[in-house]
Amino acid sequence: MLTYLDGNQLIDQNAIHENLLNNSVGPFPADLGKNINYGIYDKSTVSLIKGKTYTISCKSNGNLFGKAFDATANTSSFSVYFYTPDHSNYFQVLGNSKGNSLTFTMKNFSGIWVLCMQYNGNPTNDGNKFPKVEQVKVEQGNKATSWLPSSQDLADVISKMVTGEK
């Protein structure tokens, strides 16, 4: 649906999809302090429903790809996983990759999942050799749209503004 004001298109509501990932701003670094090449971001959660199609996208100077992890691969690429909050189950996001977006169908069970990113290359590399990833968006459907904070992220910002918290 298009929204107009005085004959000028303001917004195409079909082009805007809600960001389902809470705490999506980032950055999302590898945990080099533990000498590992991945990060599990316990506060970045998303509710996924089995059988639904989603697209994950991000802003990055590296490449998101949807194939099995390869530690010898180009260090400018990374893979995405989702873990259950207790880290007892996980799955790698595999699907059709386009630049820094990846479309997948949820094959695991429905529920809350935690974001994890695994960076390709040797974990002893300094942080500058891993891609910088931020503004991650998970949305329903098979098309990536512009990043927006999740509704929970917006509520948190407004709450902090009202209370004067930084």
Residue, then its C-alpha position, 0 to 999 in steps of 0.5 A: m500500500l502506498t501512502y500519499l500526501d498532496g500527490n507525493q509518495l511518502i511511504d510504500q508500506n509493502a517495502i517496510h518489514e519489521n525487524l524481529l531481532n532485538n538488540s540489532v544495532g551492534p557492533f557484533p565482534a568476535d570474542l577475541g579475548k577468549n581467542i575464538n572466532y565467533g560471538i554469541y550475543d545473548k541479548s540479541t534475540v528473535s522469535l522464529i516460527k517453524g516453516k516460515t521464511y525469513t531474511i537476515s541482512c546486515k551492514s558489513n565490510g565482509n560477506l555473509f554466506g550460506k555455506a558450511f563454515d571453513a576456517t581456511a576461507n577468506t577472513s572477510s566472510f562470516s556465517v550466522y547461527f542461532y542458538t536456544p537461550d540455554h545454548s543447548n540447540y543451534f542451527q546454521v542459517l543456510g539458504n540463498s545469499k545475496g551480498n549481505s542478506l540471506t533468505f532461509t526457511m526455519k526448519n527447527f522448532s519455533g521459539i526464541w533464538v539467540l544470534c551467533m556469528q562465526y568469522n572465517g579465518n584464524p581466531t588468533n588474527d587481530g580484530n581488524k582482519f574480521p569483518k565489522v558487522e552491525q545493523v542486523k535485521v531479521e524479517q519475515g519474507n524473502k526480500a531484504t529491506s532497509w534496516l530499522p531498529s526493532s520495536q523493543d529497541l525503540a521502546d528501550v531508547i524511549s524509556k532511556m530518554v524519559t528516565g534520563e538514562k544513558 
